Amino acid sequence: MKESKFPVSKKSRTPLYLSILLISVLVVCYFTIPPVNHFLTEAWNVLTSDDEAQIETWVEGFGWFGPFLIIVAMVLQMFLLIIPSILLMIAAIFAYGPIWGAIISLIAVGLASTVGYVIGRLVGSTFVTRLLGEKTLKKVSSFIESYGFWAVIITRINPFLSNDAISFVTGILKMNYWKFLAATLAGITPLILLIAITGKNTNTLKSGLLWGSIACLVIFAGHIFWDKRKERKHN
């Protein structure tokens, strides 16, 4: 394994600061702008109702703008702490059904990943270091340098791993874009299909995500063991 080129430092607090700023702006708008107050109150009541028909009707009220909002939110969540990507995928499938919701989620993840990759490729490590912190950047870069294509797949397919950094760092390390995108889609597709199949039942969804995550980690641990074993034989 190659030694990482990034020094160790404390984790960046930029996402925390951005999240606090966003929450502060929303709170101020909530108490000072009546239309914002009405929208946020309605959104909260609908999205926490567990009423699939009500959620579908509410989201359909946005028309073509609904999927666009999900895609924009998927891009923004890379820079924030308050919007987990898996919740956006669940919301899309819950609102638009297993087929169209899965398609929207796949497009959203693909576009968000591309944005992160391009930022890493064009802007470079200085900006990404400020966003992620040098310690995180070092760990992710070392992981990608060791496992490449499979590193992207494993971070995408596991719902409990933070996969936002992978897009930025693959851009910095100049992984081939089409290879990166193929790995991203190969990893996220099984997760989206799992959500689409189990998403209508909360308990089934939670169990499916948990067992899927465990299976993914076991398979990857087996891959690492096999890789290390081959390396020892060559030595």
FIGUKE-245371 format. One record per residue (C-alpha): residue number from 0; residue in three letters; z, y, x. Coordinates in Angstrom, 2 decimals. Layout:
BEGIN
<pt><nr>NUM</nr><rest>ALA</rest><z>Z</z><y>Y</y><x>X</x></pt>
...
REM end
This chain:
BEGIN
<pt><nr>0</nr><rest>MET</rest><z>0.00</z><y>0.00</y><x>0.00</x></pt>
<pt><nr>1</nr><rest>LYS</rest><z>-0.92</z><y>3.41</y><x>1.31</x></pt>
<pt><nr>2</nr><rest>GLU</rest><z>1.76</z><y>5.95</y><x>1.86</x></pt>
<pt><nr>3</nr><rest>SER</rest><z>1.64</z><y>8.68</y><x>-0.76</x></pt>
<pt><nr>4</nr><rest>LYS</rest><z>0.56</z><y>12.11</y><x>0.38</x></pt>
<pt><nr>5</nr><rest>PHE</rest><z>3.04</z><y>13.90</y><x>-1.90</x></pt>
<pt><nr>6</nr><rest>PRO</rest><z>6.56</z><y>14.70</y><x>-0.68</x></pt>
<pt><nr>7</nr><rest>VAL</rest><z>9.62</z><y>13.91</y><x>-2.74</x></pt>
<pt><nr>8</nr><rest>SER</rest><z>11.16</z><y>16.75</y><x>-4.69</x></pt>
<pt><nr>9</nr><rest>LYS</rest><z>13.06</z><y>17.33</y><x>-7.87</x></pt>
<pt><nr>10</nr><rest>LYS</rest><z>11.34</z><y>16.74</y><x>-11.19</x></pt>
<pt><nr>11</nr><rest>SER</rest><z>9.53</z><y>19.70</y><x>-12.69</x></pt>
<pt><nr>12</nr><rest>ARG</rest><z>11.14</z><y>21.45</y><x>-15.65</x></pt>
<pt><nr>13</nr><rest>THR</rest><z>7.90</z><y>23.12</y><x>-16.74</x></pt>
<pt><nr>14</nr><rest>PRO</rest><z>7.39</z><y>20.84</y><x>-19.79</x></pt>
<pt><nr>15</nr><rest>LEU</rest><z>10.99</z><y>21.53</y><x>-20.84</x></pt>
<pt><nr>16</nr><rest>TYR</rest><z>10.50</z><y>25.28</y><x>-20.54</x></pt>
<pt><nr>17</nr><rest>LEU</rest><z>7.21</z><y>25.12</y><x>-22.47</x></pt>
<pt><nr>18</nr><rest>SER</rest><z>8.84</z><y>23.05</y><x>-25.19</x></pt>
<pt><nr>19</nr><rest>ILE</rest><z>11.78</z><y>25.46</y><x>-25.48</x></pt>
<pt><nr>20</nr><rest>LEU</rest><z>9.33</z><y>28.37</y><x>-25.68</x></pt>
<pt><nr>21</nr><rest>LEU</rest><z>7.31</z><y>26.68</y><x>-28.42</x></pt>
<pt><nr>22</nr><rest>ILE</rest><z>10.41</z><y>25.81</y><x>-30.43</x></pt>
<pt><nr>23</nr><rest>SER</rest><z>11.71</z><y>29.37</y><x>-30.07</x></pt>
<pt><nr>24</nr><rest>VAL</rest><z>8.41</z><y>30.80</y><x>-31.32</x></pt>
<pt><nr>25</nr><rest>LEU</rest><z>8.40</z><y>28.40</y><x>-34.28</x></pt>
<pt><nr>26</nr><rest>VAL</rest><z>11.99</z><y>29.26</y><x>-35.18</x></pt>
<pt><nr>27</nr><rest>VAL</rest><z>11.27</z><y>33.00</y><x>-35.10</x></pt>
<pt><nr>28</nr><rest>CYS</rest><z>8.11</z><y>32.53</y><x>-37.17</x></pt>
<pt><nr>29</nr><rest>TYR</rest><z>9.96</z><y>30.29</y><x>-39.61</x></pt>
<pt><nr>30</nr><rest>PHE</rest><z>12.51</z><y>32.98</y><x>-40.45</x></pt>
<pt><nr>31</nr><rest>THR</rest><z>10.22</z><y>36.01</y><x>-40.30</x></pt>
<pt><nr>32</nr><rest>ILE</rest><z>6.84</z><y>34.88</y><x>-41.70</x></pt>
<pt><nr>33</nr><rest>PRO</rest><z>6.97</z><y>33.44</y><x>-45.26</x></pt>
<pt><nr>34</nr><rest>PRO</rest><z>3.66</z><y>31.47</y><x>-45.06</x></pt>
<pt><nr>35</nr><rest>VAL</rest><z>4.86</z><y>29.78</y><x>-41.86</x></pt>
<pt><nr>36</nr><rest>ASN</rest><z>8.19</z><y>29.02</y><x>-43.51</x></pt>
<pt><nr>37</nr><rest>HIS</rest><z>6.41</z><y>27.45</y><x>-46.49</x></pt>
<pt><nr>38</nr><rest>PHE</rest><z>4.03</z><y>25.40</y><x>-44.32</x></pt>
<pt><nr>39</nr><rest>LEU</rest><z>6.70</z><y>24.03</y><x>-41.98</x></pt>
<pt><nr>40</nr><rest>THR</rest><z>9.04</z><y>23.20</y><x>-44.86</x></pt>
<pt><nr>41</nr><rest>GLU</rest><z>6.27</z><y>21.42</y><x>-46.74</x></pt>
<pt><nr>42</nr><rest>ALA</rest><z>5.13</z><y>19.58</y><x>-43.60</x></pt>
<pt><nr>43</nr><rest>TRP</rest><z>8.65</z><y>18.38</y><x>-42.88</x></pt>
<pt><nr>44</nr><rest>ASN</rest><z>9.24</z><y>17.21</y><x>-46.45</x></pt>
<pt><nr>45</nr><rest>VAL</rest><z>5.92</z><y>15.36</y><x>-46.63</x></pt>
<pt><nr>46</nr><rest>LEU</rest><z>5.94</z><y>13.75</y><x>-43.19</x></pt>
<pt><nr>47</nr><rest>THR</rest><z>9.52</z><y>12.49</y><x>-43.58</x></pt>
<pt><nr>48</nr><rest>SER</rest><z>9.02</z><y>11.21</y><x>-47.14</x></pt>
<pt><nr>49</nr><rest>ASP</rest><z>7.70</z><y>7.72</y><x>-46.15</x></pt>
<pt><nr>50</nr><rest>ASP</rest><z>5.33</z><y>8.17</y><x>-49.10</x></pt>
<pt><nr>51</nr><rest>GLU</rest><z>1.92</z><y>7.12</y><x>-47.78</x></pt>
<pt><nr>52</nr><rest>ALA</rest><z>0.03</z><y>8.50</y><x>-50.79</x></pt>
<pt><nr>53</nr><rest>GLN</rest><z>1.75</z><y>11.89</y><x>-50.50</x></pt>
<pt><nr>54</nr><rest>ILE</rest><z>1.08</z><y>12.09</y><x>-46.75</x></pt>
<pt><nr>55</nr><rest>GLU</rest><z>-2.57</z><y>11.10</y><x>-47.23</x></pt>
<pt><nr>56</nr><rest>THR</rest><z>-3.05</z><y>13.70</y><x>-49.96</x></pt>
<pt><nr>57</nr><rest>TRP</rest><z>-1.37</z><y>16.42</y><x>-47.89</x></pt>
<pt><nr>58</nr><rest>VAL</rest><z>-3.43</z><y>15.72</y><x>-44.77</x></pt>
<pt><nr>59</nr><rest>GLU</rest><z>-6.65</z><y>15.42</y><x>-46.77</x></pt>
<pt><nr>60</nr><rest>GLY</rest><z>-5.97</z><y>18.96</y><x>-47.99</x></pt>
<pt><nr>61</nr><rest>PHE</rest><z>-6.88</z><y>20.16</y><x>-44.49</x></pt>
<pt><nr>62</nr><rest>GLY</rest><z>-10.36</z><y>18.67</y><x>-44.89</x></pt>
<pt><nr>63</nr><rest>TRP</rest><z>-12.27</z><y>18.35</y><x>-41.62</x></pt>
<pt><nr>64</nr><rest>PHE</rest><z>-9.57</z><y>20.44</y><x>-39.95</x></pt>
<pt><nr>65</nr><rest>GLY</rest><z>-7.00</z><y>17.59</y><x>-40.21</x></pt>
<pt><nr>66</nr><rest>PRO</rest><z>-8.54</z><y>15.35</y><x>-37.53</x></pt>
<pt><nr>67</nr><rest>PHE</rest><z>-9.19</z><y>18.45</y><x>-35.43</x></pt>
<pt><nr>68</nr><rest>LEU</rest><z>-5.47</z><y>19.32</y><x>-35.57</x></pt>
<pt><nr>69</nr><rest>ILE</rest><z>-4.55</z><y>15.80</y><x>-34.46</x></pt>
<pt><nr>70</nr><rest>ILE</rest><z>-6.95</z><y>16.02</y><x>-31.50</x></pt>
<pt><nr>71</nr><rest>VAL</rest><z>-5.61</z><y>19.46</y><x>-30.49</x></pt>
<pt><nr>72</nr><rest>ALA</rest><z>-2.02</z><y>18.21</y><x>-30.81</x></pt>
<pt><nr>73</nr><rest>MET</rest><z>-2.89</z><y>15.20</y><x>-28.63</x></pt>
<pt><nr>74</nr><rest>VAL</rest><z>-4.12</z><y>17.55</y><x>-25.90</x></pt>
<pt><nr>75</nr><rest>LEU</rest><z>-1.11</z><y>19.86</y><x>-26.21</x></pt>
<pt><nr>76</nr><rest>GLN</rest><z>1.40</z><y>17.01</y><x>-26.06</x></pt>
<pt><nr>77</nr><rest>MET</rest><z>0.45</z><y>16.44</y><x>-22.41</x></pt>
<pt><nr>78</nr><rest>PHE</rest><z>2.20</z><y>19.70</y><x>-21.58</x></pt>
<pt><nr>79</nr><rest>LEU</rest><z>5.18</z><y>19.40</y><x>-23.97</x></pt>
<pt><nr>80</nr><rest>LEU</rest><z>8.18</z><y>17.16</y><x>-24.60</x></pt>
<pt><nr>81</nr><rest>ILE</rest><z>8.37</z><y>17.47</y><x>-28.38</x></pt>
<pt><nr>82</nr><rest>ILE</rest><z>5.15</z><y>15.73</y><x>-29.49</x></pt>
<pt><nr>83</nr><rest>PRO</rest><z>5.04</z><y>12.03</y><x>-28.48</x></pt>
<pt><nr>84</nr><rest>SER</rest><z>1.45</z><y>10.78</y><x>-28.49</x></pt>
<pt><nr>85</nr><rest>ILE</rest><z>2.37</z><y>7.57</y><x>-30.29</x></pt>
<pt><nr>86</nr><rest>LEU</rest><z>3.72</z><y>9.56</y><x>-33.26</x></pt>
<pt><nr>87</nr><rest>LEU</rest><z>0.40</z><y>11.38</y><x>-33.52</x></pt>
<pt><nr>88</nr><rest>MET</rest><z>-1.43</z><y>8.04</y><x>-33.58</x></pt>
<pt><nr>89</nr><rest>ILE</rest><z>0.92</z><y>6.72</y><x>-36.26</x></pt>
<pt><nr>90</nr><rest>ALA</rest><z>0.44</z><y>9.90</y><x>-38.31</x></pt>
<pt><nr>91</nr><rest>ALA</rest><z>-3.36</z><y>9.64</y><x>-38.03</x></pt>
<pt><nr>92</nr><rest>ILE</rest><z>-3.40</z><y>6.01</y><x>-39.15</x></pt>
<pt><nr>93</nr><rest>PHE</rest><z>-0.85</z><y>6.67</y><x>-41.88</x></pt>
<pt><nr>94</nr><rest>ALA</rest><z>-2.90</z><y>9.58</y><x>-43.24</x></pt>
<pt><nr>95</nr><rest>TYR</rest><z>-6.47</z><y>8.32</y><x>-42.80</x></pt>
<pt><nr>96</nr><rest>GLY</rest><z>-5.99</z><y>4.57</y><x>-43.04</x></pt>
<pt><nr>97</nr><rest>PRO</rest><z>-6.30</z><y>1.86</y><x>-40.38</x></pt>
<pt><nr>98</nr><rest>ILE</rest><z>-10.03</z><y>2.31</y><x>-39.71</x></pt>
<pt><nr>99</nr><rest>TRP</rest><z>-10.60</z><y>6.07</y><x>-39.68</x></pt>
<pt><nr>100</nr><rest>GLY</rest><z>-7.10</z><y>6.71</y><x>-38.38</x></pt>
<pt><nr>101</nr><rest>ALA</rest><z>-7.76</z><y>4.34</y><x>-35.46</x></pt>
<pt><nr>102</nr><rest>ILE</rest><z>-11.11</z><y>6.03</y><x>-34.73</x></pt>
<pt><nr>103</nr><rest>ILE</rest><z>-9.53</z><y>9.50</y><x>-34.81</x></pt>
<pt><nr>104</nr><rest>SER</rest><z>-6.70</z><y>8.31</y><x>-32.53</x></pt>
<pt><nr>105</nr><rest>LEU</rest><z>-9.16</z><y>6.75</y><x>-30.08</x></pt>
<pt><nr>106</nr><rest>ILE</rest><z>-11.23</z><y>9.94</y><x>-29.92</x></pt>
<pt><nr>107</nr><rest>ALA</rest><z>-8.10</z><y>12.09</y><x>-29.56</x></pt>
<pt><nr>108</nr><rest>VAL</rest><z>-6.74</z><y>10.01</y><x>-26.68</x></pt>
<pt><nr>109</nr><rest>GLY</rest><z>-10.13</z><y>9.94</y><x>-24.98</x></pt>
<pt><nr>110</nr><rest>LEU</rest><z>-10.54</z><y>13.73</y><x>-25.19</x></pt>
<pt><nr>111</nr><rest>ALA</rest><z>-6.95</z><y>14.48</y><x>-24.19</x></pt>
<pt><nr>112</nr><rest>SER</rest><z>-7.23</z><y>12.12</y><x>-21.22</x></pt>
<pt><nr>113</nr><rest>THR</rest><z>-10.50</z><y>13.77</y><x>-20.19</x></pt>
<pt><nr>114</nr><rest>VAL</rest><z>-8.87</z><y>17.21</y><x>-20.31</x></pt>
<pt><nr>115</nr><rest>GLY</rest><z>-6.02</z><y>15.98</y><x>-18.10</x></pt>
<pt><nr>116</nr><rest>TYR</rest><z>-8.45</z><y>14.33</y><x>-15.68</x></pt>
<pt><nr>117</nr><rest>VAL</rest><z>-10.61</z><y>17.46</y><x>-15.40</x></pt>
<pt><nr>118</nr><rest>ILE</rest><z>-7.55</z><y>19.66</y><x>-14.82</x></pt>
<pt><nr>119</nr><rest>GLY</rest><z>-6.39</z><y>17.36</y><x>-12.03</x></pt>
<pt><nr>120</nr><rest>ARG</rest><z>-9.86</z><y>17.18</y><x>-10.51</x></pt>
<pt><nr>121</nr><rest>LEU</rest><z>-10.73</z><y>20.88</y><x>-10.64</x></pt>
<pt><nr>122</nr><rest>VAL</rest><z>-7.36</z><y>22.64</y><x>-10.38</x></pt>
<pt><nr>123</nr><rest>GLY</rest><z>-5.81</z><y>20.23</y><x>-7.90</x></pt>
<pt><nr>124</nr><rest>SER</rest><z>-2.29</z><y>19.21</y><x>-6.97</x></pt>
<pt><nr>125</nr><rest>THR</rest><z>-0.68</z><y>22.66</y><x>-6.89</x></pt>
<pt><nr>126</nr><rest>PHE</rest><z>-0.75</z><y>23.19</y><x>-10.66</x></pt>
<pt><nr>127</nr><rest>VAL</rest><z>-0.02</z><y>19.54</y><x>-11.45</x></pt>
<pt><nr>128</nr><rest>THR</rest><z>2.95</z><y>19.54</y><x>-9.07</x></pt>
<pt><nr>129</nr><rest>ARG</rest><z>4.41</z><y>22.51</y><x>-10.94</x></pt>
<pt><nr>130</nr><rest>LEU</rest><z>3.86</z><y>20.69</y><x>-14.22</x></pt>
<pt><nr>131</nr><rest>LEU</rest><z>5.09</z><y>17.22</y><x>-13.28</x></pt>
<pt><nr>132</nr><rest>GLY</rest><z>7.21</z><y>17.75</y><x>-10.19</x></pt>
<pt><nr>133</nr><rest>GLU</rest><z>6.47</z><y>16.34</y><x>-6.74</x></pt>
<pt><nr>134</nr><rest>LYS</rest><z>8.68</z><y>13.28</y><x>-7.26</x></pt>
<pt><nr>135</nr><rest>THR</rest><z>6.74</z><y>12.20</y><x>-10.36</x></pt>
<pt><nr>136</nr><rest>LEU</rest><z>3.44</z><y>13.02</y><x>-8.68</x></pt>
<pt><nr>137</nr><rest>LYS</rest><z>4.37</z><y>10.87</y><x>-5.68</x></pt>
<pt><nr>138</nr><rest>LYS</rest><z>5.36</z><y>7.89</y><x>-7.84</x></pt>
<pt><nr>139</nr><rest>VAL</rest><z>2.28</z><y>8.02</y><x>-10.05</x></pt>
<pt><nr>140</nr><rest>SER</rest><z>-0.13</z><y>8.54</y><x>-7.15</x></pt>
<pt><nr>141</nr><rest>SER</rest><z>1.40</z><y>5.59</y><x>-5.29</x></pt>
<pt><nr>142</nr><rest>PHE</rest><z>1.09</z><y>3.45</y><x>-8.43</x></pt>
<pt><nr>143</nr><rest>ILE</rest><z>-2.58</z><y>4.37</y><x>-8.88</x></pt>
<pt><nr>144</nr><rest>GLU</rest><z>-3.38</z><y>3.89</y><x>-5.19</x></pt>
<pt><nr>145</nr><rest>SER</rest><z>-1.88</z><y>0.39</y><x>-5.37</x></pt>
<pt><nr>146</nr><rest>TYR</rest><z>-3.31</z><y>-0.86</y><x>-8.67</x></pt>
<pt><nr>147</nr><rest>GLY</rest><z>-6.15</z><y>1.53</y><x>-9.57</x></pt>
<pt><nr>148</nr><rest>PHE</rest><z>-7.91</z><y>0.51</y><x>-12.80</x></pt>
<pt><nr>149</nr><rest>TRP</rest><z>-4.97</z><y>-1.66</y><x>-13.89</x></pt>
<pt><nr>150</nr><rest>ALA</rest><z>-2.47</z><y>1.15</y><x>-13.34</x></pt>
<pt><nr>151</nr><rest>VAL</rest><z>-4.28</z><y>3.20</y><x>-15.99</x></pt>
<pt><nr>152</nr><rest>ILE</rest><z>-4.47</z><y>0.27</y><x>-18.41</x></pt>
<pt><nr>153</nr><rest>ILE</rest><z>-0.78</z><y>-0.64</y><x>-18.13</x></pt>
<pt><nr>154</nr><rest>THR</rest><z>0.41</z><y>2.92</y><x>-18.74</x></pt>
<pt><nr>155</nr><rest>ARG</rest><z>-1.85</z><y>3.30</y><x>-21.77</x></pt>
<pt><nr>156</nr><rest>ILE</rest><z>-1.11</z><y>0.00</y><x>-23.44</x></pt>
<pt><nr>157</nr><rest>ASN</rest><z>2.68</z><y>0.30</y><x>-23.18</x></pt>
<pt><nr>158</nr><rest>PRO</rest><z>4.04</z><y>2.68</y><x>-25.89</x></pt>
<pt><nr>159</nr><rest>PHE</rest><z>7.33</z><y>3.20</y><x>-24.05</x></pt>
<pt><nr>160</nr><rest>LEU</rest><z>5.81</z><y>4.38</y><x>-20.78</x></pt>
<pt><nr>161</nr><rest>SER</rest><z>5.03</z><y>8.06</y><x>-20.27</x></pt>
<pt><nr>162</nr><rest>ASN</rest><z>1.26</z><y>8.11</y><x>-19.70</x></pt>
<pt><nr>163</nr><rest>ASP</rest><z>0.53</z><y>11.84</y><x>-19.62</x></pt>
<pt><nr>164</nr><rest>ALA</rest><z>0.79</z><y>12.09</y><x>-15.82</x></pt>
<pt><nr>165</nr><rest>ILE</rest><z>-1.78</z><y>9.34</y><x>-15.25</x></pt>
<pt><nr>166</nr><rest>SER</rest><z>-4.69</z><y>11.55</y><x>-16.39</x></pt>
<pt><nr>167</nr><rest>PHE</rest><z>-3.77</z><y>14.45</y><x>-14.10</x></pt>
<pt><nr>168</nr><rest>VAL</rest><z>-3.19</z><y>12.26</y><x>-11.06</x></pt>
<pt><nr>169</nr><rest>THR</rest><z>-6.35</z><y>10.17</y><x>-11.42</x></pt>
<pt><nr>170</nr><rest>GLY</rest><z>-8.25</z><y>13.48</y><x>-11.38</x></pt>
<pt><nr>171</nr><rest>ILE</rest><z>-6.44</z><y>14.60</y><x>-8.23</x></pt>
<pt><nr>172</nr><rest>LEU</rest><z>-7.14</z><y>11.26</y><x>-6.52</x></pt>
<pt><nr>173</nr><rest>LYS</rest><z>-10.78</z><y>11.52</y><x>-7.66</x></pt>
<pt><nr>174</nr><rest>MET</rest><z>-10.99</z><y>8.14</y><x>-9.36</x></pt>
<pt><nr>175</nr><rest>ASN</rest><z>-14.46</z><y>7.67</y><x>-10.82</x></pt>
<pt><nr>176</nr><rest>TYR</rest><z>-14.39</z><y>9.33</y><x>-14.27</x></pt>
<pt><nr>177</nr><rest>TRP</rest><z>-16.16</z><y>6.53</y><x>-16.13</x></pt>
<pt><nr>178</nr><rest>LYS</rest><z>-13.87</z><y>3.95</y><x>-14.54</x></pt>
<pt><nr>179</nr><rest>PHE</rest><z>-10.87</z><y>6.06</y><x>-15.59</x></pt>
<pt><nr>180</nr><rest>LEU</rest><z>-12.16</z><y>6.49</y><x>-19.14</x></pt>
<pt><nr>181</nr><rest>ALA</rest><z>-12.95</z><y>2.77</y><x>-19.47</x></pt>
<pt><nr>182</nr><rest>ALA</rest><z>-9.43</z><y>1.88</y><x>-18.31</x></pt>
<pt><nr>183</nr><rest>THR</rest><z>-7.94</z><y>4.46</y><x>-20.70</x></pt>
<pt><nr>184</nr><rest>LEU</rest><z>-9.84</z><y>3.10</y><x>-23.71</x></pt>
<pt><nr>185</nr><rest>ALA</rest><z>-9.23</z><y>-0.52</y><x>-22.69</x></pt>
<pt><nr>186</nr><rest>GLY</rest><z>-5.50</z><y>0.17</y><x>-22.54</x></pt>
<pt><nr>187</nr><rest>ILE</rest><z>-5.10</z><y>2.33</y><x>-25.62</x></pt>
<pt><nr>188</nr><rest>THR</rest><z>-7.31</z><y>0.27</y><x>-27.99</x></pt>
<pt><nr>189</nr><rest>PRO</rest><z>-4.90</z><y>-2.71</y><x>-28.32</x></pt>
<pt><nr>190</nr><rest>LEU</rest><z>-2.02</z><y>-0.28</y><x>-28.95</x></pt>
<pt><nr>191</nr><rest>ILE</rest><z>-3.98</z><y>1.58</y><x>-31.64</x></pt>
<pt><nr>192</nr><rest>LEU</rest><z>-5.00</z><y>-1.73</y><x>-33.27</x></pt>
<pt><nr>193</nr><rest>LEU</rest><z>-1.37</z><y>-2.86</y><x>-33.25</x></pt>
<pt><nr>194</nr><rest>ILE</rest><z>-0.32</z><y>0.37</y><x>-34.99</x></pt>
<pt><nr>195</nr><rest>ALA</rest><z>-3.20</z><y>0.06</y><x>-37.48</x></pt>
<pt><nr>196</nr><rest>ILE</rest><z>-2.21</z><y>-3.50</y><x>-38.38</x></pt>
<pt><nr>197</nr><rest>THR</rest><z>1.56</z><y>-3.00</y><x>-38.60</x></pt>
<pt><nr>198</nr><rest>GLY</rest><z>1.77</z><y>0.72</y><x>-39.42</x></pt>
<pt><nr>199</nr><rest>LYS</rest><z>2.37</z><y>0.39</y><x>-43.18</x></pt>
<pt><nr>200</nr><rest>ASN</rest><z>5.74</z><y>-1.27</y><x>-42.62</x></pt>
<pt><nr>201</nr><rest>THR</rest><z>8.19</z><y>0.66</y><x>-40.43</x></pt>
<pt><nr>202</nr><rest>ASN</rest><z>10.23</z><y>-2.39</y><x>-39.42</x></pt>
<pt><nr>203</nr><rest>THR</rest><z>7.13</z><y>-4.42</y><x>-38.61</x></pt>
<pt><nr>204</nr><rest>LEU</rest><z>5.73</z><y>-1.51</y><x>-36.62</x></pt>
<pt><nr>205</nr><rest>LYS</rest><z>8.91</z><y>-1.15</y><x>-34.55</x></pt>
<pt><nr>206</nr><rest>SER</rest><z>9.05</z><y>-4.89</y><x>-33.87</x></pt>
<pt><nr>207</nr><rest>GLY</rest><z>5.37</z><y>-5.00</y><x>-33.01</x></pt>
<pt><nr>208</nr><rest>LEU</rest><z>5.66</z><y>-2.11</y><x>-30.55</x></pt>
<pt><nr>209</nr><rest>LEU</rest><z>8.75</z><y>-3.62</y><x>-28.94</x></pt>
<pt><nr>210</nr><rest>TRP</rest><z>7.30</z><y>-7.11</y><x>-28.48</x></pt>
<pt><nr>211</nr><rest>GLY</rest><z>3.93</z><y>-5.72</y><x>-27.47</x></pt>
<pt><nr>212</nr><rest>SER</rest><z>5.61</z><y>-3.62</y><x>-24.80</x></pt>
<pt><nr>213</nr><rest>ILE</rest><z>7.62</z><y>-6.59</y><x>-23.52</x></pt>
<pt><nr>214</nr><rest>ALA</rest><z>4.52</z><y>-8.80</y><x>-23.39</x></pt>
<pt><nr>215</nr><rest>CYS</rest><z>2.63</z><y>-6.08</y><x>-21.54</x></pt>
<pt><nr>216</nr><rest>LEU</rest><z>5.38</z><y>-5.70</y><x>-18.93</x></pt>
<pt><nr>217</nr><rest>VAL</rest><z>5.63</z><y>-9.49</y><x>-18.45</x></pt>
<pt><nr>218</nr><rest>ILE</rest><z>1.87</z><y>-9.78</y><x>-17.92</x></pt>
<pt><nr>219</nr><rest>PHE</rest><z>1.85</z><y>-6.91</y><x>-15.47</x></pt>
<pt><nr>220</nr><rest>ALA</rest><z>4.86</z><y>-8.33</y><x>-13.60</x></pt>
<pt><nr>221</nr><rest>GLY</rest><z>2.92</z><y>-11.58</y><x>-13.32</x></pt>
<pt><nr>222</nr><rest>HIS</rest><z>-0.06</z><y>-9.68</y><x>-11.97</x></pt>
<pt><nr>223</nr><rest>ILE</rest><z>2.12</z><y>-7.98</y><x>-9.32</x></pt>
<pt><nr>224</nr><rest>PHE</rest><z>3.68</z><y>-11.33</y><x>-8.36</x></pt>
<pt><nr>225</nr><rest>TRP</rest><z>0.25</z><y>-12.94</y><x>-8.00</x></pt>
<pt><nr>226</nr><rest>ASP</rest><z>-1.03</z><y>-9.96</y><x>-6.02</x></pt>
<pt><nr>227</nr><rest>LYS</rest><z>1.94</z><y>-10.08</y><x>-3.62</x></pt>
<pt><nr>228</nr><rest>ARG</rest><z>1.55</z><y>-13.83</y><x>-3.25</x></pt>
<pt><nr>229</nr><rest>LYS</rest><z>-2.12</z><y>-13.49</y><x>-2.27</x></pt>
<pt><nr>230</nr><rest>GLU</rest><z>-1.19</z><y>-10.72</y><x>0.16</x></pt>
<pt><nr>231</nr><rest>ARG</rest><z>1.39</z><y>-12.95</y><x>1.86</x></pt>
<pt><nr>232</nr><rest>LYS</rest><z>-1.15</z><y>-15.77</y><x>2.17</x></pt>
<pt><nr>233</nr><rest>HIS</rest><z>-3.66</z><y>-13.46</y><x>3.87</x></pt>
<pt><nr>234</nr><rest>ASN</rest><z>-0.97</z><y>-12.30</y><x>6.29</x></pt>
REM end
